């Protein structure tokens, strides 16, 4: 049966409108830029919104990769360093390893790893750079095209250069310091992990170790209850994650 021209035009216009609305709803994106002078293997773990880019890939120096986010996505992005994978995608990384695979596929990174964390909301986004699981690479989050305060957050310093001996992680290949563990991971005590009798903002305070992190990286989470100076908000924004924002050289 033939469709009247008016009905056909209405149908086409309706589909264009629906498509436009769909694009607007899922318009948020994250661009990951490797400004380091060595490869970084980003890892991605979604807590809501589904798997992105198989959870990981290789990013050569001076290159970028854009992830289109589904509505209301939340998750984390981190950088893996010193990775060696075979043709099947099996291998290992000095830091941030996710089960010995190029594609993390829903697995988180092994600490220590600098984390970029996001909760994309309908009316407001929350984001931060966290050192609660330790540190491995300098990282910065820059929001753009959003509204609100939308501050830059991150850790631009090379904490591996000032990491206390007890927290150091060294490369299996050249024995250089490639990561700095959290005190919780090393000592596993309530005082450092903010658990038990230290499981509240009132009882869990900065320690000598977390103060080293906070001094070097004032806008990053240094321990579990570091919310007031570390969590940021923006509305309807896109985000640029940069590894080595100060253009770190190979070590």
Secondary structure, 3 states (H helix, E strand, C coil): CCCCHHHHHHHHHHHHHHHHHHHHHCCCEEEEEECCCCCEEEEEEEEECCCCHHHECCECCCEEEEEECCCCCEEEEEEEECCEECCCCEEECCECCCCCECCCCCCCCCCCCCEEEEECCCCCEEEEEECCCCECCCEEEEEECCECCCCCEEECCCHHHCCCHHHEEECCCCCCEEEECCHHHHHCCHHHHCCHHHCCCCCCCCCHHHHHHHHHCCCCECCCCCHHHCCEEEECCEEEEEECCCCCCCC
